[in-house]
Amino acid sequence: MTEPKAASLRVDGPCRPEAVLRAAKQIRKKLGAPAKAAFVFAAADFLPQAEELCEILRVDGHIRDVAGCAVTGQVCDGKEFEGAQGFSVLALAGGVSEPVACERGLGAVAGADGAVLLQSGISEDFDARLAEWDRKFPGSALAGGVTGRARDGGPCVFLNGRRVESVVVPAADGACVLPFAAQGCRPIGEPLTVTRADHNILYSLGGQPAYRVLERAFETLSDDEKSRAKGNLFAGLAGNEYLEEFRSGDFLIKNIIGADPDSGAVVIGGLPRIGQTLQYQIRNRESALADLQRAFKPAGKAKKRAVAALLFSCVGRGANFFGVESPDASGLRAVLGRKPAAGFLSAAEIAPVAGTTALHGYTAVAAVFARKEE
């Protein structure tokens, strides 16, 4: 069994083989041992050279497998690089097993104590694929990020230079993946049971028109919150019906697509069940900062056994939304210290809520590789 060890770095600038070569040698020197796998998150101009990029890292960096994707911004060691050229790398000597390309479903992965998923775009059966993971590996955390499609319409994810729809990297060698998700919302109004719904259309909550419940929730906001609420109101579907009190983090957050005051209906980006608890949510800078601290704080308890981390932060977050640089990356670094970390600015995020793996938006997801507790 290889003792888990990790190294991370970032290279700025356009795609140049000599820069990749320098990075490969740095990784090899930092680790001092061959790496079982590395994650690479590169700007779009690296994608046509993905095969060469991976070959240099594998040969000169002594890395067995390289999984990665082309992205609009990278994360490395407490910083977020929005819209930047270059690439970030996280290499692990131990703690992971062989990455698997999963174009035909996640069932191809062997049993593991958690895994990281890199996904290019969202297919119609994506929710079914996540449900497949939960059925096949109950209690095994799956966390990851979604990148867009390439200009040629193909995938942006690659494994050892070959472009694929998705890659799963399972934990191994006495390590596990610990997921932490900050959805950036807080509940408003009151939690009510879905009493009438058709597909993604909510008609009534607690026997009351869903639109009327939304109006009342809106009225609980301050004048300042009301002025900034447009586009920042969401529906939260409870992940666990048996909680006495619902708080931030207890809901799967879904977009509100439309609302009709005449019929009382509210259309959301999810499929509510009759009998499920729903509570409306608001997203703003204050609630997002509070939720970030709430979500990432438990990672501090695993700091001693943490080896490294990956961060998948929605492109809708970042400096423009928070008003500060690198909010998610610095928040993770604050609790994990100087553990090696990398990641990317994602189109969507993947993490469990109340034990059910789900697709998220406007979320920061951390996947921490850690030694299993004895």
N, C-alpha and C positions, 0 to 999 in steps of 0.2 A: 504493500500500500504506500502510495506517494503522499508525503505530508503536504497538505494544501499550502501553496505559496503563490503570490500574485505580483504583477508589476504593471504599471500604466504609464502612458505618455501621450503627448499630442504633438503633431507636426503641422505647422502652418504653411500656407502657400499652395500653389498649383501642383498638379500631379507630375512628379519627377521621379524616375527610378532611383536616382542617387539619394533622394530624401527618404524614400522607403527603405533603402539599404542601410542608411544611418540609423533609422528607427529600429530595424531588425537587430542590428548589433547592440543597440542600447538595451533593448528588451532582454536579449540573451545575457548581457552583462548584469543587468539588474536581478534577473532570476537566478543565475548561476546554475541552472539545470534546464533540461529540455521542457518545453511547455506542452501540455496535453491539448490545449485549445486556446485560441485567442479570438476576441471579438474586435472587429474593426468597423468604425463608423466614419465614412468618407464623404466628401463633397461630391456632387454629381459628376464632375469632370474625371473622377477616378473610375467610374463604372465601366467605360469601354476598356480600361486597362485592368479590370478586376483580376483576371487570370494572372497577369504579370505581378500585380501587387501581392497577391496571395503566395505566388511562387517564391518571391524574394523573402517574404516574411517566414515562410515555412523552411526554406533552405538555409538562409543566413541568420534567422532568428531561432532556429532549432524548435519550431512549432509544428506539432503533428497536424492539426486541423485549424483552418481559419474560417470563421463564420462572420458575416457582416452585412452591411447594406449601405446604399447611397442615401444621404440625408441632407436636410436643409440647414442643419446646425449640429454641432457636436457638444458633448459634455466631457470634461476631464478634470478630475481632482478638485472639485469645489467651484468650477467655473463653467459657464455656459457660453458657447460661441455661436451666436445667432447669425445665420446667413454667411458663415465664414468658409473660406477655402481650407484645405488640409484634411487631416483625419486624426481620430483618437483611437487608442488601442488599449485593451485590457487583456493580458495574457495570464493563464493560470497553469502552474505546475502542480497537478493534483487538484482534487475537488470536483472534477468534471469527467464525464465519459464522452464517447465519440458523438459528435453532432450528427443529427439525422435530418435529411431533407424530407419534408412531410407534405408533398403535393397531394397525396392520397389519404390524408387523415392523420390524426395524432396517435392513433392506435399502434402505429409502427414503432413507437418508442418503447424501450424496455422499462420495467418498473424503476422508479427513482424517487428519492426524497426531494422532489421539486425539480423544476426545470425553467429555462428561459426560452421564450418564443420570439423570434424575429419574423414578422409577417409583412409581405408586400401587398398592400391593398386589402379590401374586405370582400370576400366572396359571399354569395347568397346563403351558403351553408355554414358560414363561419360560427354562428351561435351553436349550431349542431356539433361542430368540431370541438368547441369548448366543452359542451355537455358530454361529448365522448371521453374527453380527458377526465372529467370528474367521475364518470362511471368506471373507467378503467383503472384510475389511480386515485381512489378516495383518500382525502387527507393529504395529497401531494400537491404542493403549491405550484401553480403555473403563472409566471409573470413575464411581461415583455412589452414590446412596442410595435406599432404599425407604421411603416413608411409608405410613401405614395408609389405611383407607377412611374416608370422611366418615360422619356420623351418618345421612345419607339413603341410604347405600349406594353413593353415587357416588364418583368419584375425587377425590383431594385435590391432584392436580397440575393446574397451569393454564398456558396459554400465551396471553399478551395478553388475559387475563380469561376465556378459554374453558377449561372444565374438560376434561381429557383423561387418558387412561390413563398416558401417558408422553411425555417430551420428551427429545430428544437435542440437545445444543449442541456442534457440532464446532469444533475449533481451526482457525484460518486465519491469513492475513496473516503468514506466517513464524513462527507459534507452534505449539507442540505441547502435549499433555497428558502430564504425568509422574505415574504412579500410585505411591502408597506405602501399604502395608497392614500394620497391626499386629493380629495375630489374638489376641494375649494368652495364648498357650499355650507350653508347652515339652514336648518329647518325654520320655516315661518308658518304662521297659522297653527292648525291642529292636525294631528294624524287621524285619518278617517278610513273606514273600510270601503273598498271599491264595491259598490252595490249594483252598478250596471255599466257594462263596457262591451264594445264590439271591436275585436282586433285591437287597433291602437287608439280607438276613440273612447274617451271617458265620458259617460253621460251623467253618472251620479256617484257621489261619495257620501257615505252615511245617510243615504236616502235624499240627499240634497243635490241640486244641479252642480256639476263639477266647476262650471264657470263661476257660479255664485261663491263657492268655497274659495276659488282663486281670488276673487274680488276681496273677500274678507281677509284673506292672508295678506294681500297687498296693502290693505288699510292699516295693518299692524306696523308697517315700516315707517321710519322717520321721513321727514320731507326730503332730506338729502338722499336717502336710499331710494325713495320713489323717483327722484329725478334721474337716477342712474340705473333704474331697474330694467329699462328696455333692453331686451336681448340677454338679460341676466337672471330671468326667472326659469325655474326648472321643476320637474316632477321627480320626487324621490320615492322609489318602490322599496319597501322594507325588505331587508334580507332575512330577518328573523321576526316572526310574528309574536314571539313569546316574551319580548322585552317589556318590562313595566314602564319604561320611559325611553323614548327614542331621542338619539343625539346625532351630531355630525359623525359620519362614518358608518352609520347603521343602515344607510340607504344606497341603492343603486340609482345614480342620477341619470335622468333622461331629459332630452330637449323637449320643450313645449313648441310644437310645430305650428299650431294655430288654435284659435278659440272662437266660439260663436255665441254671443250673448242671447240670441233669440232661441236657439235650441238648448242652450246651457252646456254644450259639449266642449271638451278640450281634447285636442289631438296631441299625442306625445310620441316620442321616438322609441317606444317600447311596447311590450305586450302585457298590460296589467291583467291579473286574474281576479275573478269575482272572489271576494273574501280577503284579498290582499290589502295590507295597509299602505296608504299613500299619504305623503305629506309634501306640500310645495316647498321649494327651496329658493334661496337667493345666493347669487355669486357676486361678490365684490372683493376689493383688495383686503379689507379688514377680515372678512370671514375666511378668505383664502389663506391669509397669513396664520390665523388662529388654527385652521384645519391642518396646515402644513406642520405646525409645531405639535399638534395632537397626534398626527399620523406617524411622524418620524421619531418622536420621543421614545417609543418602545424599542427602537433599533439600538438605542444606547445600552439597553440591558444585555444585548448580544455583542457588544463591542469587543469584549475579550476574546470571543471565539470567532468573530467575523474575520474573513480573509480578504474580501474585496466586495465591490458593489457595482451594479449597473443601474443607471437612472434613465427613465423614459419620461420626458417632460413634454407636455402638449405645447405645440407652437403657439397656442392661444394664451399661454401664460407668459413667462419671461418678463423682461424689463418694461415693456410697454404696458403690461397689465399691473404689475406690482409697483412700478416706479423705482425699483432698485435693481442693480445688476445681479445676475445669477442667483435668484431667490431659492430655487429648488436645490440646485447643486450645493450652495453654501449651507442650506438647511440640513442636508444630509451629512455634509462634512462636519457640521457642528456636533452631531451626535456620534458619528463614527470615527472622528479624528482623521488622521492622515492615512487611512486605509486606501489602497489603490482603487480608483473608480473611473468609469467611463460611461458613455451613453449617448443618446441623441435626442433632438427635438422632434417629437413624434406627431403623426396625424391622428392617432388613437392609442390607447393604452390597454393593457391586459393585466388583471389582478383579481383575486378572489374577494368577494364580499359575503360575509357570513357563511363561508365555506363553499360558495358557488362561484366558479370562475366566470368572469364577465368582461365585456368590452366597455371601455370608458372613454369619455371625452373631457377636455379641459382638466386633466388629472396629471399628477406626478406620481409615478410608480417606481419604487426602489426594489430591486432584487438583490438581496444580500447573500453572498455565498459564505456560509459559516460552518464550523465544525459542529457536528451533532452533539447534543448534550449526552453525557454519560448516564 
